[in-house]
Amino acid sequence: MKAFVWHILVCFALAVSAWAANTVDAEQLAKEIKASFHWFPVQKTFILAGESDTLKFAIGLPFVNTHGKSVEIKHAPEISGSHILLDSADVATLTHTDKTQAATPASSSSIAAAKISSSSVKVAAAPAAAAVPAKATPVATPKNETAGTREVKTIVIDPGHGGKDTGAQGKNSNEKDIVLAVGKLLKKELEKEGFKVKMTRDKDVFIELGERANLANQWDGDLFISLHCNAIDASPERKKQIKGYHVYVLRAPESEEDKAIARRENKVATLYGEKNAKEELSPLEWFKLEARLEKYKQNSYMFTEQMLKAFDDGKIKRQGGGVGGAGFMVLVGALMPAVLFEIGFISNPEEEAYMITSKAQADIAARISKAVSSYKEAVHNYRETLGRQ
């Protein structure tokens, strides 16, 4: 028995040695091809950024993201000691500059000569990780510039839940009613400022999560705002303690609390049998999705910053830092800067009593409108610096 175990260990060691002999250190590779190397320890991802292309990898996942596409590679990147290792054959393929020549195993000299460029990576588009909407809605022909780079004109308001889906329930109210009231007032405020405004629902009806983002794409929106009320299931004393607003963007969650909130908001899709519904995205789905999100992430954060400024002196204060990120399915398919805004805790008696008043709803709508106008100005100023006016 001992001899058998020893034989297995020897075979494993030989396999590891063979793998190591055919690998390339990612950080050293970046230096040799004159690309920048960036390591993100929390997500366990890293990127090699060249002049005209960025390759993004994740430890343990046999995929690479480039130009918004996810492509399968032969071997997943691994960590060995303080080194991140890539398979040399994969490196040769990804950094190969001669399209007519078949890829060959990379040597140190061939790697040093290769450069990452938009013409050097041969890829095929992989299926997007976003949940497929239950209803097929034709997408409008996009404008010359994409959302996030053009002037901000069309705002899509998404009052969460609705119809058979009440959302979170307070002692005297339902989430679906509060957010609809705020959404209608926000539409009026934004129209006064000259924005074109669309609402995923303007009455008490049920709209599937996937369809909400699909509608926003059909309308070719420049900003997507999903309105919600937060809640916790806890003792009466605990409910009195937990309060505050929170602005969420679509990104891999960094805390269990953010994961739990996303699961609660996503649960409606699974509860009502929405096609391809899920409460949480897998690491692989996040990896495939993140390349597409890069187009809009910066602008989503830009709008979030304006939201924090607009609500700084409001009745409802920030919960913690006021900003979070998680896999909210309602945001997954939105091809534009997007946020999910938890106005306050409906489970908190004080905040519920405030949010159900017309005065509070008007104030909340006015503050969001102010944030949108400030965001529009910030995008305009940025465009001016690029000479796009």
KEKOLZA-823310 format. One line per 3 residues: number of its first residue (from 1); for each residue x, y, z of N, C-alpha, C. Coordinates in pm, whole numbers. Layout:
# residues N
NUM) X:Y:Z:X:Y:Z:X:Y:Z  ...
//
This chain:
# residues 389
1) 83:-121:0:0:0:0:86:125:0  194:123:83:283:238:90:351:262:-44  389:151:-110:456:162:-240:362:225:-342
4) 232:189:-336:135:243:-429:118:394:-408  107:435:-281:93:577:-249:215:654:-295  333:594:-272:457:660:-315:460:676:-468
7) 412:574:-538:408:578:-685:317:693:-731  203:708:-666:109:816:-701:174:952:-678  242:968:-565:307:1095:-534:416:1128:-635
10) 493:1026:-675:598:1049:-774:538:1092:-907  431:1027:-949:364:1063:-1075:311:1206:-1070  253:1242:-953:202:1378:-937:315:1480:-945
13) 427:1450:-879:542:1540:-881:596:1558:-1022  600:1448:-1098:648:1456:-1236:554:1540:-1322  422:1526:-1296:324:1605:-1371:338:1753:-1341
16) 360:1784:-1213:380:1923:-1173:506:1979:-1237  612:1899:-1239:737:1944:-1300:720:1970:-1450  645:1881:-1515:620:1898:-1658:542:2026:-1684
19) 442:2053:-1599:363:2177:-1612:452:2300:-1592  536:2295:-1486:623:2408:-1456:722:2435:-1569  768:2328:-1635:867:2344:-1742:807:2409:-1865
22) 676:2410:-1877:609:2467:-1994:523:2586:-1956  567:2661:-1857:492:2777:-1813:576:2903:-1822  507:3015:-1817:571:3146:-1823:522:3229:-1706
25) 612:3296:-1640:576:3386:-1530:504:3508:-1587  382:3532:-1543:298:3638:-1600:361:3777:-1583  419:3802:-1466:477:3934:-1441:600:3956:-1527
28) 682:3851:-1543:801:3861:-1628:760:3877:-1774  654:3807:-1813:603:3818:-1949:564:3962:-1980  496:4026:-1884:454:4165:-1904:573:4255:-1933
31) 683:4234:-1860:802:4316:-1882:860:4293:-2021  863:4166:-2062:925:4132:-2189:846:4181:-2310  715:4185:-2297:634:4233:-2410:595:4379:-2393
34) 653:4444:-2292:631:4587:-2268:484:4618:-2243  424:4537:-2159:287:4560:-2115:289:4582:-1964  186:4646:-1912:178:4665:-1768:104:4546:-1705
37) 148:4509:-1586:90:4396:-1514:15:4447:-1392  -108:4402:-1374:-189:4445:-1259:-253:4322:-1195  -232:4306:-1065:-284:4192:-990:-390:4238:-891
40) -506:4171:-891:-616:4206:-801:-638:4088:-707  -578:4092:-588:-579:3977:-498:-716:3935:-449  -808:4031:-429:-941:3996:-379:-1016:3910:-480
43) -1014:3955:-607:-1084:3881:-712:-1000:3767:-768  -868:3765:-733:-774:3667:-789:-774:3673:-941  -768:3795:-994:-757:3818:-1137:-635:3905:-1164
46) -586:3902:-1288:-475:3989:-1326:-490:4026:-1473  -428:4139:-1512:-437:4184:-1650:-299:4217:-1704  -283:4197:-1834:-166:4241:-1908:-216:4348:-2005
49) -179:4472:-1980:-231:4583:-2059:-125:4634:-2155  -148:4615:-2285:-58:4663:-2388:-108:4794:-2446  -49:4835:-2557:-86:4963:-2617:-230:4964:-2666
52) -273:4857:-2727:-407:4859:-2787:-494:4740:-2746  -449:4663:-2649:-529:4550:-2604:-497:4517:-2459  -597:4470:-2388:-579:4427:-2250:-630:4284:-2236
55) -544:4196:-2187:-583:4058:-2162:-609:4039:-2014  -725:3986:-1980:-761:3967:-1840:-777:3819:-1811  -711:3774:-1703:-713:3634:-1662:-764:3621:-1519
58) -808:3501:-1484:-848:3470:-1346:-783:3338:-1306  -729:3335:-1185:-665:3214:-1136:-765:3100:-1132  -728:2986:-1192:-812:2868:-1187:-920:2859:-1293
61) -934:2965:-1379:-1036:2963:-1483:-969:2962:-1620  -998:2864:-1705:-932:2853:-1836:-995:2944:-1942  -998:3073:-1914:-1054:3171:-2006:-969:3297:-2003
64) -974:3374:-2112:-911:3505:-2116:-1013:3601:-2175  -1019:3722:-2122:-1108:3825:-2174:-1027:3926:-2253  -1076:3962:-2371:-1011:4062:-2454:-1114:4126:-2545
67) -1113:4257:-2552:-1208:4332:-2636:-1352:4292:-2609  -1387:4270:-2483:-1523:4237:-2446:-1565:4096:-2480  -1468:4010:-2516:-1500:3872:-2551:-1429:3776:-2456
70) -1492:3665:-2428:-1434:3564:-2342:-1395:3443:-2427  -1268:3401:-2416:-1215:3295:-2500:-1153:3187:-2414  -1179:3062:-2450:-1123:2951:-2374:-977:2929:-2410
73) -895:2903:-2309:-754:2869:-2330:-730:2728:-2280  -614:2671:-2312:-589:2531:-2280:-573:2505:-2131  -502:2597:-2063:-474:2576:-1921:-505:2701:-1840
76) -566:2682:-1725:-597:2794:-1637:-468:2846:-1571  -457:2977:-1552:-342:3032:-1479:-338:2976:-1337  -217:2960:-1284:-202:2907:-1148:-104:2992:-1069
79) -114:2982:-938:-20:3049:-848:77:2944:-793  206:2972:-806:309:2884:-751:405:2969:-670  396:2957:-538:476:3043:-452:435:3188:-470
82) 530:3271:-513:500:3412:-536:485:3442:-684  470:3338:-766:462:3356:-910:324:3316:-964  279:3389:-1066:158:3354:-1139:202:3297:-1272
85) 161:3173:-1300:210:3102:-1417:104:3086:-1523  146:3110:-1650:62:3088:-1767:123:2976:-1851  40:2901:-1917:90:2797:-2006:158:2862:-2127
88) 279:2815:-2162:356:2877:-2268:287:2867:-2404  214:2756:-2427:142:2742:-2554:30:2845:-2566  -39:2871:-2454:-143:2974:-2454:-81:3112:-2478
91) 32:3137:-2415:101:3265:-2432:141:3284:-2578  194:3177:-2640:237:3186:-2780:119:3221:-2870  3:3162:-2842:-116:3190:-2922:-164:3333:-2904
94) -169:3376:-2779:-223:3508:-2749:-132:3622:-2792  -1:3599:-2796:93:3706:-2831:149:3691:-2971  92:3598:-3048:144:3569:-3182:107:3683:-3277
97) 201:3739:-3345:175:3855:-3431:161:3818:-3578  204:3697:-3617:197:3657:-3756:75:3569:-3775  -29:3622:-3838:-154:3548:-3852:-141:3426:-3941
100) -46:3428:-4035:-35:3319:-4130:47:3205:-4078  119:3227:-3968:206:3124:-3912:137:3053:-3798  147:2922:-3794:84:2846:-3685:152:2877:-3554
103) 74:2874:-3446:130:2905:-3314:225:2795:-3272  340:2833:-3214:439:2738:-3164:467:2768:-3020  516:2670:-2943:547:2695:-2803:641:2812:-2788
106) 615:2896:-2690:691:3019:-2673:823:2994:-2605  928:3051:-2660:1058:3055:-2593:1073:3193:-2535  1173:3213:-2450:1190:3345:-2391:1217:3449:-2497
109) 1287:3414:-2605:1316:3513:-2708:1193:3546:-2791  1113:3442:-2822:993:3469:-2902:892:3549:-2823  884:3525:-2692:793:3602:-2607:837:3747:-2601
112) 965:3768:-2587:1016:3905:-2578:987:3982:-2705  985:3912:-2819:963:3981:-2945:816:4008:-2971  728:3930:-2905:585:3945:-2929:529:4066:-2858
115) 423:4125:-2914:356:4237:-2850:206:4214:-2853  140:4253:-2746:-5:4242:-2743:-64:4354:-2825  -143:4321:-2924:-207:4423:-3006:-344:4372:-3046
118) -428:4462:-3097:-564:4422:-3133:-564:4322:-3247  -460:4322:-3329:-456:4230:-3442:-393:4097:-3407  -335:4086:-3287:-260:3965:-3254:-341:3858:-3186
121) -458:3891:-3136:-536:3794:-3060:-647:3739:-3146  -646:3607:-3165:-748:3542:-3246:-853:3486:-3153  -972:3545:-3156:-1076:3503:-3062:-1209:3489:-3133
124) -1297:3414:-3066:-1435:3404:-3112:-1523:3442:-2995  -1631:3514:-3024:-1717:3562:-2917:-1778:3446:-2841  -1778:3456:-2708:-1840:3354:-2623:-1974:3405:-2577
127) -2064:3318:-2537:-2195:3363:-2490:-2181:3454:-2370  -2264:3559:-2365:-2259:3651:-2252:-2310:3582:-2128  -2260:3630:-2009:-2300:3566:-1884:-2433:3619:-1832
130) -2483:3724:-1895:-2604:3786:-1844:-2723:3691:-1854  -2814:3705:-1762:-2934:3624:-1766:-3014:3658:-1890  -3068:3555:-1958:-3144:3577:-2080:-3284:3622:-2042
133) -3332:3735:-2095:-3465:3782:-2060:-3571:3681:-2102  -3678:3676:-2028:-3784:3581:-2058:-3859:3620:-2185  -3858:3749:-2218:-3926:3795:-2338:-3825:3859:-2431
136) -3837:3829:-2559:-3744:3886:-2656:-3797:4021:-2701  -3718:4125:-2681:-3756:4259:-2721:-3651:4313:-2816  -3688:4362:-2933:-3589:4412:-3028:-3513:4529:-2970
139) -3382:4530:-2992:-3296:4637:-2941:-3286:4747:-3045  -3300:4871:-3002:-3296:4983:-3095:-3158:4997:-3156  -3153:5050:-3277:-3024:5075:-3341:-2946:5177:-3260
142) -2824:5146:-3218:-2750:5238:-3133:-2710:5366:-3206  -2686:5472:-3127:-2641:5598:-3183:-2495:5582:-3221  -2436:5687:-3277:-2297:5680:-3321:-2203:5651:-3206
145) -2235:5703:-3089:-2153:5678:-2970:-2232:5593:-2873  -2161:5516:-2794:-2228:5428:-2699:-2258:5501:-2569  -2351:5443:-2493:-2385:5499:-2362:-2260:5505:-2276
148) -2246:5615:-2204:-2128:5633:-2119:-2022:5720:-2184  -2029:5735:-2318:-1932:5822:-2387:-2000:5940:-2453  -2131:5928:-2480:-2202:6037:-2546:-2268:6129:-2443
151) -2329:6235:-2491:-2403:6326:-2403:-2519:6252:-2338  -2548:6286:-2214:-2653:6218:-2138:-2788:6282:-2169  -2877:6205:-2232:-3007:6258:-2271:-3125:6172:-2223
154) -3112:6040:-2233:-3223:5950:-2200:-3197:5876:-2069  -3290:5895:-1975:-3278:5831:-1843:-3387:5726:-1830  -3349:5606:-1787:-3446:5498:-1765:-3462:5477:-1615
157) -3585:5495:-1567:-3617:5475:-1426:-3685:5340:-1410  -3637:5262:-1317:-3692:5129:-1293:-3743:5117:-1150  -3871:5144:-1126:-3926:5121:-992:-3932:4970:-967
160) -3860:4923:-869:-3849:4779:-845:-3981:4712:-810  -3985:4579:-836:-4098:4494:-798:-4226:4540:-869  -4343:4522:-809:-4468:4562:-872:-4563:4445:-895
163) -4693:4475:-897:-4794:4372:-920:-4792:4265:-812  -4782:4139:-854:-4783:4028:-758:-4659:4025:-669  -4557:4099:-709:-4433:4106:-631:-4433:4234:-548
166) -4463:4222:-421:-4473:4341:-334:-4336:4397:-296  -4232:4315:-309:-4101:4357:-259:-4099:4344:-108  -4007:4416:-46:-3999:4413:100:-4123:4478:161
169) -4162:4427:277:-4282:4479:343:-4246:4542:477  -4296:4662:498:-4280:4729:626:-4405:4709:711  -4412:4778:820:-4528:4766:908:-4653:4824:843
172) -4633:4932:764:-4748:5003:706:-4739:5021:555  -4646:4957:490:-4627:4983:346:-4556:4869:276  -4559:4874:143:-4487:4781:59:-4382:4855:-23
175) -4271:4788:-46:-4163:4848:-124:-4210:4893:-262  -4291:4811:-329:-4333:4841:-466:-4406:4975:-476  -4481:5012:-372:-4559:5136:-376:-4470:5259:-353
178) -4377:5248:-261:-4288:5361:-232:-4202:5395:-353  -4142:5293:-413:-4050:5321:-525:-4125:5368:-649  -4249:5323:-667:-4327:5371:-781:-4361:5519:-764
181) -4399:5557:-642:-4430:5698:-615:-4307:5786:-638  -4191:5742:-589:-4068:5818:-610:-4033:5822:-759  -4050:5711:-828:-4018:5704:-970:-4100:5802:-1053
184) -4229:5812:-1024:-4314:5905:-1099:-4273:6051:-1074  -4242:6083:-950:-4198:6219:-918:-4062:6249:-982  -3975:6150:-983:-3843:6167:-1045:-3857:6193:-1195
187) -3948:6124:-1259:-3972:6145:-1402:-4009:6291:-1429  -4099:6346:-1347:-4139:6486:-1364:-4022:6581:-1344  -3942:6553:-1241:-3826:6639:-1212:-3727:6638:-1328
190) -3700:6520:-1380:-3602:6507:-1489:-3653:6570:-1617  -3782:6557:-1644:-3839:6618:-1764:-3831:6771:-1757  -3843:6826:-1637:-3826:6971:-1619:-3686:7014:-1659
193) -3589:6924:-1637:-3449:6955:-1668:-3414:6925:-1814  -3514:6882:-1890:-3492:6860:-2033:-3451:6719:-2073  -3456:6625:-1980:-3420:6487:-2012:-3538:6414:-2076
196) -3506:6317:-2160:-3605:6224:-2210:-3610:6110:-2108  -3727:6079:-2058:-3737:5983:-1948:-3830:5867:-1985  -3785:5747:-1954:-3864:5626:-1973:-3874:5553:-1840
199) -3988:5488:-1815:-4006:5410:-1693:-4038:5265:-1730  -3972:5171:-1663:-4001:5030:-1691:-4142:4993:-1647  -4193:5066:-1548:-4334:5054:-1511:-4379:5186:-1450
202) -4499:5229:-1486:-4556:5352:-1430:-4687:5324:-1358  -4712:5196:-1333:-4829:5155:-1255:-4797:5024:-1183  -4893:4974:-1108:-4868:4856:-1025:-4879:4728:-1107
205) -4775:4702:-1185:-4771:4581:-1268:-4640:4507:-1243  -4638:4379:-1274:-4518:4297:-1257:-4438:4293:-1388  -4310:4328:-1381:-4219:4321:-1495:-4102:4232:-1456
208) -4071:4133:-1538:-3960:4042:-1505:-3827:4117:-1504  -3733:4068:-1423:-3604:4136:-1408:-3531:4149:-1541  -3524:4041:-1617:-3454:4044:-1744:-3516:4141:-1842
211) -3648:4155:-1838:-3718:4244:-1930:-3690:4390:-1899  -3663:4423:-1774:-3638:4563:-1736:-3513:4617:-1805  -3404:4542:-1795:-3281:4584:-1862:-3298:4583:-2014
214) -3375:4487:-2063:-3397:4477:-2207:-3473:4599:-2259  -3569:4646:-2181:-3643:4767:-2218:-3549:4888:-2222  -3461:4895:-2123:-3365:5006:-2119:-3276:5007:-2243
217) -3235:4889:-2287:-3154:4879:-2409:-3235:4918:-2532  -3360:4876:-2535:-3446:4909:-2648:-3462:5061:-2660  -3471:5127:-2547:-3486:5272:-2547:-3354:5346:-2565
220) -3244:5269:-2573:-3111:5326:-2593:-3078:5428:-2483  -3101:5387:-2360:-3080:5477:-2247:-2935:5515:-2225  -2917:5627:-2158:-2783:5674:-2121:-2752:5648:-1975
223) -2856:5620:-1897:-2838:5593:-1754:-2959:5514:-1705  -2932:5408:-1627:-3037:5320:-1577:-3037:5329:-1425  -3152:5366:-1366:-3163:5381:-1221:-3274:5289:-1171
226) -3239:5187:-1095:-3337:5094:-1039:-3362:5131:-892  -3486:5160:-859:-3523:5209:-725:-3576:5096:-637  -3526:5091:-514:-3565:4986:-420:-3566:5039:-277
229) -3625:4961:-186:-3616:4986:-43:-3549:4865:21  -3460:4888:113:-3387:4781:179:-3468:4724:295  -3426:4608:345:-3494:4546:459:-3406:4439:519
232) -3426:4414:647:-3358:4303:713:-3462:4223:792  -3435:4095:807:-3520:4008:888:-3450:3991:1021  -3495:4065:1121:-3427:4064:1251:-3525:4099:1361
235) -3474:4107:1481:-3556:4143:1596:-3598:4290:1585  -3705:4328:1654:-3751:4467:1650:-3641:4566:1689  -3560:4530:1786:-3452:4619:1829:-3347:4635:1720
238) -3314:4524:1656:-3216:4528:1548:-3267:4610:1430  -3394:4597:1399:-3453:4672:1290:-3446:4823:1316  -3456:4862:1440:-3446:5004:1474:-3305:5058:1453
241) -3207:4970:1463:-3067:5011:1452:-3018:5021:1307  -3066:4931:1223:-3017:4924:1085:-3097:5017:996  -3030:5116:940:-3098:5214:854:-2997:5279:759
244) -3049:5356:666:-2962:5430:575:-2981:5392:430  -2939:5481:342:-2947:5454:198:-2817:5392:148  -2823:5329:31:-2705:5265:-27:-2720:5266:-178
247) -2613:5300:-247:-2610:5298:-394:-2522:5181:-437  -2578:5094:-521:-2504:4976:-566:-2476:4981:-715  -2356:4935:-752:-2321:4916:-892:-2304:4766:-916
250) -2300:4728:-1042:-2283:4588:-1076:-2134:4554:-1077  -2093:4479:-975:-1955:4432:-967:-1953:4312:-872  -1844:4238:-876:-1832:4123:-787:-1841:4172:-642
253) -1928:4112:-561:-1947:4159:-422:-1822:4139:-338  -1799:4233:-248:-1682:4229:-161:-1718:4195:-18  -1845:4176:11:-1886:4143:147:-2005:4049:143
256) -2023:3973:250:-2136:3882:261:-2267:3960:267  -2261:4081:323:-2382:4164:333:-2431:4202:194  -2336:4244:105:-2374:4280:-32:-2430:4159:-107
259) -2369:4043:-84:-2419:3921:-147:-2563:3893:-104  -2590:3910:25:-2722:3880:79:-2828:3974:21  -2793:4101:6:-2888:4199:-49:-2919:4166:-194
262) -2815:4129:-270:-2836:4092:-410:-2925:3968:-420  -2901:3871:-334:-2983:3749:-337:-3129:3781:-309  -3151:3874:-217:-3289:3911:-184:-3357:3978:-302
265) -3287:4069:-368:-3345:4138:-483:-3361:4045:-603  -3272:3946:-615:-3278:3854:-728:-3380:3742:-709  -3422:3723:-584:-3507:3609:-552:-3639:3611:-629
268) -3685:3730:-665:-3811:3741:-737:-3806:3664:-868  -3689:3662:-933:-3678:3594:-1062:-3697:3444:-1047  -3637:3387:-945:-3653:3243:-921:-3791:3212:-865
271) -3843:3303:-783:-3973:3282:-719:-4085:3271:-821  -4076:3354:-926:-4182:3355:-1027:-4142:3286:-1157  -4040:3201:-1148:-4008:3112:-1260:-3952:3178:-1384
274) -3878:3288:-1367:-3820:3355:-1483:-3713:3265:-1547  -3709:3262:-1678:-3615:3176:-1750:-3471:3212:-1717  -3388:3111:-1693:-3245:3128:-1660:-3223:3212:-1534
277) -3322:3217:-1448:-3309:3298:-1326:-3211:3236:-1229  -3142:3320:-1155:-3052:3272:-1051:-3034:3383:-948  -3006:3343:-827:-2990:3440:-720:-2848:3492:-710
280) -2753:3422:-771:-2613:3462:-758:-2535:3419:-882  -2439:3503:-925:-2355:3470:-1039:-2235:3388:-994  -2194:3294:-1077:-2076:3212:-1046:-1949:3291:-1079
283) -1833:3251:-1025:-1706:3319:-1058:-1680:3325:-1208  -1712:3219:-1280:-1690:3218:-1424:-1781:3318:-1494  -1907:3326:-1450:-2000:3422:-1510:-1955:3565:-1484
286) -1904:3592:-1364:-1851:3725:-1335:-1734:3756:-1428  -1647:3659:-1445:-1529:3679:-1528:-1568:3714:-1672  -1665:3642:-1726:-1710:3669:-1862:-1780:3804:-1872
289) -1849:3842:-1767:-1928:3965:-1768:-1843:4090:-1751  -1734:4079:-1675:-1658:4198:-1636:-1599:4274:-1754  -1558:4204:-1860:-1501:4273:-1976:-1602:4369:-2037
292) -1729:4325:-2044:-1833:4413:-2097:-1863:4528:-2001  -1857:4499:-1872:-1888:4602:-1774:-1784:4714:-1772  -1662:4685:-1816:-1558:4787:-1817:-1601:4911:-1895
295) -1687:4893:-1996:-1731:5004:-2078:-1812:5106:-1997  -1881:5056:-1895:-1975:5143:-1823:-1941:5164:-1676  -1847:5085:-1623:-1819:5088:-1480:-1779:5226:-1430
298) -1688:5292:-1501:-1639:5420:-1456:-1751:5523:-1447  -1840:5522:-1546:-1951:5617:-1544:-2054:5582:-1437  -2070:5454:-1408:-2160:5416:-1299:-2108:5470:-1167
301) -1977:5464:-1148:-1916:5519:-1027:-1925:5672:-1027  -1913:5733:-1144:-1923:5878:-1155:-2061:5925:-1109  -2166:5852:-1153:-2301:5888:-1111:-2320:5860:-962
304) -2264:5750:-914:-2273:5717:-772:-2216:5829:-685  -2104:5886:-729:-2042:5997:-656:-2137:6116:-646  -2208:6144:-755:-2304:6254:-754:-2423:6224:-664
307) -2461:6097:-655:-2570:6058:-565:-2531:6082:-419  -2410:6047:-383:-2364:6068:-246:-2365:6216:-211  -2322:6300:-303:-2322:6445:-280:-2464:6497:-263
310) -2555:6449:-348:-2693:6498:-346:-2766:6460:-218  -2729:6348:-157:-2800:6300:-39:-2725:6328:92  -2614:6396:85:-2532:6419:204:-2605:6490:317
313) -2692:6583:284:-2763:6656:391:-2910:6616:398  -2941:6498:345:-3080:6452:346:-3119:6389:478  -3247:6362:492:-3301:6303:615:-3246:6162:636
316) -3241:6084:528:-3186:5949:537:-3036:5956:511  -2958:5906:602:-2812:5913:593:-2755:5788:524  -2629:5795:490:-2563:5681:427:-2558:5562:523
319) -2572:5445:467:-2546:5324:544:-2400:5288:518  -2317:5296:619:-2173:5272:600:-2115:5375:505  -2043:5329:404:-1986:5421:306:-2085:5468:202
322) -2202:5403:198:-2305:5446:104:-2293:5384:-34  -2185:5309:-59:-2163:5251:-192:-2131:5103:-177  -2187:5021:-265:-2159:4879:-264:-2169:4822:-403
325) -2141:4694:-415:-2149:4628:-545:-2186:4483:-527  -2267:4432:-618:-2307:4292:-613:-2372:4254:-745  -2410:4127:-756:-2465:4076:-882:-2615:4092:-893
328) -2661:4214:-900:-2805:4239:-915:-2846:4206:-1059  -2935:4108:-1073:-2972:4060:-1205:-3042:4168:-1287  -3109:4262:-1222:-3177:4369:-1296:-3076:4460:-1367
331) -2952:4463:-1318:-2849:4546:-1381:-2766:4470:-1484  -2768:4336:-1477:-2677:4255:-1558:-2688:4284:-1708  -2810:4294:-1759:-2825:4311:-1903:-2826:4454:-1952
334) -2815:4552:-1864:-2823:4693:-1905:-2694:4737:-1973  -2701:4771:-2100:-2583:4813:-2175:-2566:4964:-2164  -2541:5009:-2043:-2528:5152:-2012:-2485:5165:-1867
337) -2436:5282:-1825:-2411:5303:-1682:-2538:5277:-1603  -2526:5207:-1490:-2646:5166:-1417:-2618:5154:-1268  -2719:5188:-1187:-2708:5172:-1042:-2840:5118:-988
340) -2831:5054:-873:-2949:5015:-797:-2945:5096:-668  -3050:5172:-643:-3054:5263:-528:-3151:5211:-424  -3096:5172:-308:-3177:5135:-192:-3203:5262:-113
343) -3325:5317:-127:-3359:5449:-73:-3342:5454:79  -3380:5348:145:-3374:5341:291:-3429:5206:334  -3432:5183:464:-3480:5054:517:-3628:5061:553
346) -3708:4987:477:-3851:4982:507:-3875:4903:635  -3778:4824:677:-3788:4749:802:-3757:4835:924  -3701:4952:900:-3674:5046:1010:-3797:5135:1029
349) -3861:5134:1146:-3986:5209:1167:-3974:5358:1135  -3862:5417:1173:-3842:5560:1150:-3831:5592:1001  -3751:5513:931:-3732:5541:788:-3856:5506:707
352) -3927:5401:747:-4053:5370:677:-4153:5483:693  -4168:5532:815:-4263:5642:841:-4229:5764:757  -4100:5787:734:-4058:5901:653:-4082:5875:505
355) -4044:5756:455:-4050:5728:311:-4192:5723:256  -4293:5696:340:-4430:5687:290:-4497:5823:279  -4430:5929:323:-4488:6063:314:-4461:6124:177
358) -4553:6203:129:-4536:6269:-1:-4420:6367:3  -4397:6430:118:-4287:6524:133:-4153:6454:113  -4140:6338:175:-4015:6262:163:-3994:6215:21
361) -4098:6163:-41:-4087:6112:-177:-4047:6223:-275  -4102:6342:-256:-4066:6455:-342:-3920:6495:-319  -3876:6492:-194:-3738:6529:-162:-3639:6428:-221
364) -3671:6301:-209:-3584:6196:-263:-3573:6208:-414  -3689:6232:-480:-3689:6247:-626:-3607:6368:-669  -3620:6477:-595:-3546:6599:-629:-3395:6577:-615
367) -3354:6502:-515:-3211:6477:-493:-3153:6386:-602  -3230:6286:-642:-3183:6199:-751:-3171:6280:-879  -3271:6366:-904:-3268:6451:-1023:-3145:6542:-1023
370) -3112:6595:-908:-2993:6680:-895:-2867:6601:-929  -2862:6476:-882:-2747:6392:-909:-2735:6363:-1059  -2849:6339:-1125:-2848:6312:-1268:-2798:6434:-1346
373) -2845:6553:-1308:-2801:6676:-1376:-2652:6699:-1356  -2602:6673:-1235:-2459:6689:-1208:-2377:6587:-1287  -2430:6466:-1299:-2363:6362:-1376:-2357:6402:-1524
376) -2468:6453:-1575:-2472:6498:-1714:-2364:6604:-1739  -2352:6697:-1647:-2252:6804:-1661:-2110:6747:-1656  -2088:6649:-1568:-1955:6588:-1557:-1917:6516:-1686
379) -2012:6445:-1746:-1986:6376:-1872:-1959:6478:-1982  -2036:6585:-1984:-2017:6691:-2084:-1878:6751:-2073  -1836:6781:-1950:-1703:6840:-1930:-1593:6744:-1973
382) -1613:6617:-1947:-1513:6517:-1988:-1504:6510:-2140  -1618:6517:-2205:-1619:6513:-2351:-1545:6635:-2409  -1563:6746:-2343:-1493:6867:-2389:-1343:6852:-2384
385) -1294:6785:-2280:-1149:6765:-2269:-1097:6673:-2379  -1187:6590:-2434:-1148:6501:-2544:-1172:6563:-2681  -1223:6686:-2680:-1249:6756:-2806:-1366:6699:-2883
388) -1467:6646:-2812:-1580:6584:-2879:-1698:6678:-2900  -1681:6804:-2867:-1794:6898:-2884:-1791:6961:-3023
//
